[in-house]
Amino acid sequence: MARSLQRTLAVRFSLTMAVALLGMGLWVDRGVRRVLLDVTDRGLHATYQLQAYGLAAEGRITPGPGSLDQERFIGGVNRLVLVRDATGRILQANVELARTLSLDSTALAGALTGESVFTTGTFQGQRARSVYGPVLPGGPPSAAVLQVAASLTPFEQAARRILISMLGTALVGAMVTLIGAWWLARSALAPVAEIARQAASVQWGTTGQRITVHGDIEELRGLVQVLNAMLERVDRFSEWHRRVIRDLGHDLRTPITALRAELELALRSKREPDEYRRVLAGCLEEADRLTLLADALSLLGRLESGDLRPSPEPTDLRKLVEAAAGRIRGRMGGHVFNYAPPSAPVIVSADALLVERALDQVLDNALRHTVAGTRIELRLNEHEAGATITVEDDGDGVPDELLPHLFEPFYRADAARRGGGGPGVGLTIVATIVERHRGRVWAERGSAGGLRVRIELPSDAPGPDATAVASMKNP
C-alpha cells in the first residue's frame, strides 16, 4: 500500500509540475509572439515612413535588391513595398516579388482616410503582415496609398523554436520532478511504512505493546498517539475479556456443581416425596441463579454493544425511586429500610426502564450483602445540574482500596461483605446504564462504616426535550 501511495504521489506531483510548466510555456509562447508581432509592426511602420518621405521627395520608392531569390530576400531584407492608387492598382514596387502581395480593401479604405492600418494577409502561400498608409503630399499625382509588407515566416520560425525549447524544458522538468517526487515520497512515507510494520507485528493477547518509532516527528506524532491509544483500549478489552471468561467459568461451575450434586444424591437411593421436593427446590434455586446470570450477561452485552440504547425523555425521578423502594420493601425480611421522598417532583431526562433496572441492582446489592437487622437508607436529592440517588447501608462495608473495583465485571468483595453471592455484574450494569445517561456513579464508605453508592444523573442527558422538562418542573 505504501508503494502504491508513493507511486501515486510521485506521478501526480510530476504531472502537476508538467502541466504547470506546459502552461507556462504556452503563456510564454503567446507573450513572445505578441512581442515579435509588435517589433514587426514597428519595423513596418518605420519602413513606411522612410518610403513615404522618399516618395514625396523623389517621386519614387527606394528599390530593393533584385539579385536575391525569394528565400534569401525574405531571410534578409524581408520588406515588400508597393505604391497603389485609390482603386488599389499597383503603380510602383520595390521588387517584382512585391507585386504578388494580396490587396486588403478594408485596409486600403482606411489608408485613404489618412490612417495607418495594419493587417495580415497572404504572400506566396505564406502569411504576411502589411501596413497601409497614405502617400504624403508631393508624391506622384495618381499615388494614393503606400503598402509595406513583411513575410511572417521568420517570425513564426523564431516563435516555433522558442516553443519547442519551452516544451523540452517542460519535459525535462517533468522527468526531474518525477525523480525528485519519487525520492521525496519514498522518504516521506518510509516512517509510515515503519509504523505500519510495527502495528502489524502487534500480537493479540500480548499486552503492553506500543508503537515506538517516529513518535518524535511532529507530523506523525498524532498518528502514533492514536495507534497507541487504540492499543491501550485493546489491552483493557483483552484484560476485561480474560477476566470475564475466567470469572464466568467460576460462576457457572458453582451452580452446576451444586445442581449435579443434588441430582446425584437424589438418584443414589429411594427417598421420600418430601426429600425429593427438597432436592427439586434446591435444583430450582440453582436454575434461578443460572437464569439470573444469563439475564445479567445478556443485558450487559446489549448495553456494551450498543444494541440497547437509552431513549431519554422527561421523567419524574421521584416516582421511579418510590417504585423501587416499594419493590425492595417486600424483600426486606429483618432489614430496616428508610426512605423519605422529596416533596416536589424531580425531573430529569432519562430512560425510565433502564434507570429502574439500575436502582433495583443497587438496592439488591445492599440487601444481599448485609445481614438481618442492618439499616438500608435510600435518598433522592435534586440539585442545579440534576439529581443524586444515594443507597447507604450500615453493614461491614468494603475496604477503601477495593471501592474503585466494585463496578468491574464479576468483581466481589465477599471477604468484607456478607450474604449470598450474585452473578457479579450487577454494579457493572449500574455503571454502564449511568454512563449511557452521561451520569456518574461511585462508591464510598458510609457514615456508619458501611457502603454508600451514589448515582448522579444530569438533567440534560442525551436527547432531552428541554421544553418538556421545564414544563414538568413548572406545571
N, C-alpha and C positions, 0 to 999 in steps of 0.2 A: 504493500500500500504506500509506503514511504517513497519507493522508487517511482510509482505511478504519479504521486503528487509532485515529486521532484521533476519528472519529465514534463508534467503539465505546466508547472510554474515556469520552467525554462522556456518551453515553446511559446507560452502566452506572452511572456515578457519580451522574447525576441521578436515575435510577430508584432507586438505593440510598438517596439522600437523601430522595426522595419516600416510599418505603416506611418509612423511619425516622420521617419527620415524620407520616405517616399513623398509624403505630403509636403514636407519642407522643400524637397527637390522640385516638385511641381510648382510650388509657390515661388521659389527662386527662378525657375524657368519662365514663369509668367512675368516676373519682375524684370528679368534680363531682356525678354522680348519687348517689354514696354520701353525699357531704356534704349535698346538698339533702334527701335522704331522712332523714338524721339530724336536720337542722334541722326538717323537717316533723314527725317523731316527737316532738321536744322540745316543739314548739308544741302538738301534740295533747295531750300529757301535761299541759302547763301548763293548757290549757283544761279538761281533765278534772278537775284538782284544784280549779280555781275553781268549776266547776259542781257538783262533789261537795260542797264546803263550802256553797255556796248552797242546794243541795237539802236538806242536813241541817239548815240553819238555818231556811229558809223553807218547805220542803216542796215547792218547785217550782224548775225551772231558769230561767235568765235567757233571756227570749225574744229572738229576733233580729229584725232589721228585716224587716217583711213587705211593704214597698213596693217592694223591689228585684226585678227579674226575675232569672231563673236565671243568665244570663251575667254580670250586674253583681254578683250576690251571690257567685258563685264567684270573680270577679276581685277583689272587695273583701274581704268577710268570710271566706268560704270555711271556715265552721265549722258543721257539722251535728251537733246534739246530740239524743240520744234517751234516754228512761228506759224500761227494759224490766223485765218481771217475770221470774221464774225460768223461765218457758216461752218467753221471747223476745217475748212480746206487748208492743207499744208502749203505754206509759202516758202519756208526755209527749214533745213535740218542740218545739225552739226555733223552727222554721219548718215549714210544711207540706211544703216540699221535702224535709225530712229523712226523712219517712215512706216515701220511695221507696228508702231505703237497704236493701241486701240484708243478711240475717242470716247470720253465720258461727257455726254451732252449736258448733264446736270452741272458738272464742274465747269464746263465751258460757259454756261449761262451765268454762273456765279462770278466767274472772272470778268465777264463783260460788264458786270455792275461795279467793278473796281475792287473786288475782294480777291484774296489768295485762298484757293480751295485745294485741300489735299484729298486724294482718292487713291484707291487700289484697283488696278486693272490687270490686263494680261499683256504679255510680250513674248513672242516666240515660244508659246506654250509654258511660259513661266509667269509667276506673279510679279508685278511691277508696281512701284509706288510713284505717284506723279503729283506735282503741284501745278495748278493752273493760276496764272496771274495776268493782270492787264499789261499791255505794252505801254511804256512811258511816252509822254509827248515828244515828238521829234523823230519818231520811228517812221518806217515806210508807211505810205498812206493807207494801204489796204490791211496792214498788220493790226490785229486786234488783241490776240491772246498769245502769251508765251507759255509753253508747256515744257517742264523739266522733269525727267523721269529717271529712275534707277531700278535695276533688277533687284528683287528681294532674295535671290538665290544665295549670295554670300551671307546675307543676314540670317537666313534660315539654316544655312550650314553651320554658322557660328553658334546659333541657339541650340541646334541639334547636338553639337559637340559638348556644350555645357550640360544639356540634359542627360546625355549618356554618361558624362563624368559624375553627375549627381546620382544617377541610378546605380552606377558602380560603387559610389561611396555608400549608398544606402544598403547595397548587397553586402559589401564588406562589413559595414557597421552591424548589419543583422547577424552575420556569422560570428563576429566578435562578441556581440551581445548574447548570442546563443551559448557560446562557450562560457562567457562570464556568468550568465544567468544559471547555467547548469552547475557551475562550481559554487556559486552563491547559494543556490537552492540546496545543493548537497550539504554544504557547510551548515546552513540554517536548520536543515531537517535532521542532521546527524544526532543532535541531542534528543529530539523527539523519538527517533528510532531507538536510542539507548533507553529512554524512559519506557517505550513500548516493550522492549526486550525484558527489562526488569519486571514490568507489570505482568508479562506473560509467564514469568518464572514463579509467580506467586502460587503457592500450593494451597488447596482447600484443606482446612483443618489445622494448618500451622499458623498460630497466632504470632503477633508481633512483627510481621513482615511489613516493610515500608519501602517506598521509593526514595533512594538516597542520592541519585545522580542529578546534576544540573539544577539543584534547588537554589543555587546562588545566582542563576541567570534571571534577571528581572522579568523578562517576557514569559519564562517557563515556570516561574515560582508559583503562580496561581494554579497552573495545571498540576504541578507536583503536590500542592496543598490539597487540591480537590481529590486527587487519587489517594493520597494518604488518609484524608478524612473518610473516603469510601472504604478503605481497608480497615480503618478503625471501627466503622459501623459493621463491617463484615465480621471482625473479631468479636464484637459484642454479640452479634446474632449467633455466631458459631458457639460462643460460650453459653449463650442462653439455650441454644438448640441442644447442646450436650447435657446441660443441667436438666432441661425438660425431659429428655429421653431417660436419663438416669433416674430422676425422681418419679417420673410416670411409671417406670418399671417397678419401683419400690411400692408406689401407691396401689398399683394393680395387683401386685403379688400378695399384699396383706389380706384384702377381702377374698381373693381367690383361694388362698391357702386356708383361711377360716371356713369358707364355704365348702371346700373339699374335705376338711377335717370333720365338719358336721355331718356331711353325707356319708363318709366312710364309717363314722361312729354309728349312724343310724342303720347302715346296712350290715353291720357286723353281727347283729343278733336281733331276734324278735323283741319288739318293745310295745309298751302300752300306747294307746292312742294319744294320751296326754304328752308322752315323751316325743312322739312323732310331731305333735303340734309345736312343742318347744324347739325341736330341730328345724322345722319349716319356718318358724318365726325368726330363728337366727339366720337362716338362709335368706329370708326376705329382707332382713336388716342389711346383710352384706350386699344383696342385689340393689337395695336402695342406695347404698354407698357407691356402688359402681355407676348407677344411674346418675347420681349427683356429680360424680367425677366427669362422666361423659358430657352431661349438660354444661358444666362449667367450662370444660375444654372447648366445646362447640361454640359457646358464647365468646370466649376469649379469642378463638381463632377467627370468628366472623368480625370481631372488633379490630383485631390486628391486621387482617387482610383488607379491611375497608368494605367488606360486603354488607356490614351493618353500620350505617352512619346515623348520627343523631339528626333528628328533624325538629329543631328547636322552635318553640312558639311560646308566647306569653303564658306563663304558668304560675299559679299561686303555690309557692313552695310550702306555705303553712299547711295546706290540705294534704300534700304528699307526705310531710313529716307526721302529721296526725294519723294518716292511714297506716304508715309504717309502725308507729307506736302502738296502734290497735292490734296489728298483726303479732308483734313481739310480746304483748301482754299475755296473750293466750298461751305462750310457751314458757313463761317466767318460772313457774314452779316455786322454789324457795327464794328466788332473787327479789330484790327490792328495785322497783323501776320508778323513776321520776321524770316527768316531762310537763313543763308549763308552757303552753302555746302562747305566742305573741298575740296582742290584742288586735292587730291590723294585718291585712294580707301582706305577704312578702312576695313580690312579683319579680321573677327572673325569666329569661328566655332559655328554655330547656326542653329536652325530650323527656316527657313525664315518665314513660315506661322505663327508660334506662336509668333515670335518677332514682326511681323506686327500687330498681334492682340493686343499685349501689347502696342505698340506705339499708335494705334488708341484709346485704352482705356484712356491713359494718356492725349492725346490731346483732346478727347471728354470730359474728366473730367474738363479740364481747360476751354473749351468753354462753357459748360453748367452751370458752377458755377461762371461765371463772366458776367458783364453787357456789353452792346454795348459800344464801344469806348475804351475798355480795350486792352492793348497790350499783346500779347502772343508771346513769343520768343522760338524758337527751336534751339538747338545747338548740334553738334556732334564733340567730341574731341577724338583723338587717343592718347594713352599713352603706355608705355612699357608693361604693363600687359594686355592690351585690349583696350576697348573704353568706353566712357561715353556719354550717351544721356541725355540732360537736357531740361526740359519743364518748363518755368517760366512765370508767369502772373503778372500783376500789379493790381490784384483785391484786395478785402478786406483782403485776407489771412485767416489763421487759427491760433487760439491761440496756443502758444508753447506747452501747456500741452496736446493739442489734436493731435499734429502731430504724435506721435507714434501709434495712434489708426486708422489712416486713411486707413491702409491696412487690417483691420479686416472686416470680412463679415458683410454687411448691416450697416456698420458704416457711418454716415453722420455728417458733421459739418455745417449743413444748417443754423444754427444760425449765423455763421460767414461768410458763403459763400452764394452767391445768385444764382438764376437760378432754372430751373426745376429739380426735383429730378429724379435720375435714379434708377436702381434696387439695388444699394448699394453694388454691388460685383465687380465693375469694377477694382478698385485698388487692390482688393484681387486677382483677376485673374492675374493682372500685377505682383504682388509679387510672386504668385505661378509659373508663367512662368519663371521669372528671377531666382527664386530659383532652378528650374529644370535645368537651364543652369549654375548652380554654380556661379551665379552672385549676385549682391546686389542692392537693391532699397531702397531709403529713401526719406523723405520729410523734408523740412526746410523752413524757412522764406526767401523770395526773397529779392533782394537788394532794391526794392521799397515797401516792406511790403507785397507783395502778396505771393503766394505759389510757391515753387520751388521743382520739383520732379526730382530726378537723378536716372538713371538706369546705372549700371556698369556691363558690360559683359566681361568676361575674354576671352583671345584669345585661351585658351586651355580648352574649355568646353568639356563635356563628349563625347568621341568618335571622336575627331578630326583627320583629316589626316594631320599631321604636314608638310609633303612634299607638299601637295596640297596648304596649307595655305601659305607656303613660296613661292611657285611658283606664286600664285596670287598677293602676295605683291611685288615680283620682276619678272615681266613678261619678 
